[in-house]
Amino acid sequence: MTAVTDADEVKRRALRRMKNVAGGLLLAVAVIYVLARWQEQSGAAWAGYVRAAAEAGMVGALADWFAVTALFRHPLGLPIPHTAIIPTRKDALGRNLGDFVGSNFLSEQVVRDKLARAGIAHRLGTWLDDDEHAERVTSELATAVRGAVQVLRDDDVQAVLEQAVVRKVLAQQWGPPLGRVLGQVFADGSHHRLVDLVCDRAYDWVRDNHETVLRVVSQRAPSWSPRFLDGVVADKIYTEVLSFAWAVKTDPDHHMRKAVDRFLVDFAHDLQHDPRTIDKAEQIKQQVLAHPEVQNVVASAWGTAKRMLLDAAEDPSSELRVRVRDGLRGLGRRLVGEPALRSKVDGWLEGAAVYVVSHYRGEITTLITDTVERWDAEETSRKIELQVGRDLQFIRINGTVVGALAGLAIYVLTQLVV
């Protein structure tokens, strides 16, 4: 049994009052009939007119009482055929209602016409182009993101990352795509700044490590070589190396730089076409991905991303929420100011709605029929009577009045003819 709400109680009291009014009117015409009949027997000429009107009014009231009552129950509890229509025909009524809704409300033409007149894109744009509304949508999206992120199990996400990211990386060769990228970089000359940096650092190192160079030369000199001669040779070598480093640093067209360029270009080509170089790149890839630090980064990637998402969704001033809010307002302004975009969005919405009603009309109307079938017959009858019964009582009242007028008219015509 469904709980009775305050609104239901108000409707029940209104229904009871209207039943009392209709019943009281029937009782009133019955009393008038008795009094008029008594006066008619006493010879009062006017009493016949009143009696005829009251008699027809009683007939009309009783007929309409029967008709209204027969919708919801058996009149007087008698199992008269074609009465208690709603309880006994509930399922058929539900199916007919579903067919009616499907044919008249879920037809393609009706949906297209309704959406075309609704101007949803313009309304949406106007609504979104408001700080309060954009913030409201952003807040709801943030809540949805928080809920989705918190529902996801970390182990499941980690497994997906390993399947979708790590294995995808392992399945792809690094050599050819890296070679294509490097080839484009070298062709554009974008690597020259890096070469400049290496040359600068090489010169600085040679300049600042005079003693180191001398020590290396001395250690590699023959044991029979005089020590003073080793020092002279080391100084000469250091001077030549320093001069060479300075020349490479200061001369953009130095042959050493050109040799580096040729080496890099050849390396980029080999990464794309040389099997040995490609295999070497694959070995390096395997070593990099197998490194414990890389494994730790992959394992902690979801945890880091999860914290970032939760923090950004929680903070109204976060960059993510600010960008989403600004994006929503921008979309709203475009929908209002750009007829082409507005027409395109309306077309998308119209196409989606038509697709749904065309392919799932039966499933939608089934919601009506299945819901009605699950209702209890008596409870359904009471609910419907509660909703429309008050208005139906006017049928009884009108039947009494119309019947009385019709009876009076017939009596008058009879008197005139006879």
Buried (B, 14 or more C-beta within 10 A) or exposed (E): EEEEEEEBEEBBEBBEEBBEBBBEBBEBBBEBBEBBBEBBEEEEEEBBBBBBBBBBBBBBBBBBBBBBBBBBBBBEEEEEEEBBBBBBEBEEBBBBBBEEBBEEBBBBEEBBEEBEEEEBBBEBBBBBBEEEBBBBBBBEBBEEBBEEBEEEEEEEBBEEBEEEEBEEEEEEBBBBEBBEEBBEBBEEEEBBEEBEEEBEEBBEEBEEEBEEBBEBBBEEBEEEEEEEEBBEBBBEBBEEBBEBBBBBBEEEEBEBBEEBBEEBBEBBBBBBEBEEBBEBBBEEBEEEEEEEEEEEEBEEBBEEEBEEBBEBBEEEEBEBBBEBBEEBBEBBBBBBEBEEBBEEBBEEBBEEBBEBBEEEBEEBBBEBBEEBEEBEBBEBBBBBBBEBBBEBBBBBBBBBBBBBBBBBEEBBEEEEEE
